[in-house]
């Protein structure tokens, strides 16, 4: 038996919505699992962006997620040696574009397909959040579109709201250096200033209003943040200058994608090339090699 899945990249936080907002984007990882007779499998074939960087052993996150799913479903028929897995990564690794969430969701979905699709999308999300720890990449990776996630002690796997999907372009500038999410979360303060929380609360209200009304001018305030970007910005050269360049070039809003280091901007299709060029120019001046993309919401 052979099963295949395609999972989108995701951009999380969207500025002020730390660990709450996430959106799916039109670039994908593809996953395949094929059953192999006589225990002669256990191969992980890597293609695309992750060709060199991802482990080919049982440590691979896709296999780890599959293993966890088989455990949850009580399925003992499958093990590493009777499956071959192919991973074709289109999503840049450790860039703040949900590559880990994609691997986790891909692995769960493959295992679920092998077991006869016993889990629905909410259950896949619940399991993926348990593995990833935060919901804002996982939810849009499963459902697509723009998701608002709530996860708290009473509801550890979260509730998800879906907002209208904007007809805007998302410009992404992905620098060549990686920033691991673990590190990017470790440097955040345990407590934040009340005034900064008030600032972010109004930002989230503007962001939600923009998505619900289509008034994109609200996104300038609706993508600003004071509770994670200022700390993460210390590890990202010229972050504020690149974000400002996006706005000056006509983007409606600009922010650090997920835990970074990718920087993102929302704009109309006709402005996208200029926004991309101006953002890239700042990083090139700082001698940062950068790959840029103009994507749609998925
Ligand atoms: N909300 C998460 C964070 C997303 O900012 O750490 C990680 O991609």
Boltz pocket constraint, residues with backbone or C-beta under 6 A from the ligand:
constraints:
  - pocket:
      binder: B
      contacts: [[A, 12], [A, 13], [A, 17], [A, 18], [A, 19], [A, 20], [A, 96], [A, 97], [A, 98], [A, 134], [A, 136], [A, 137], [A, 181], [A, 184], [A, 185], [A, 228], [A, 257], [A, 258], [A, 259], [A, 260]]
      max_distance: 6.0
